[in-house]
Amino acid sequence: MTKHDASDKKQESELEHMAEEIFSSEKREDIWAIIIAMGILILSVAFPDQIYHFFRQALYLF
């Protein structure tokens, strides 16, 4: 029975490691999304006419 318990612990450890990797990847993606959004916000405050023109003319499909 002890071998079964050791196997369960090893599986749990591997699952925890996989979950940590997934969550750290998602956290990294969230941070990059915030950085990009802040960059666009700063650009739109600094250059409102150019940003309006870009979204009006270049991205007319969206």
Summary of the structure (lengths in Angstrom):
residues: 62
radius of gyration: 23.1
end to end distance: 61.2
largest distance: 71.6
contacts: 117
relative contact order: 0.06
helix: 90%
strand: 0%
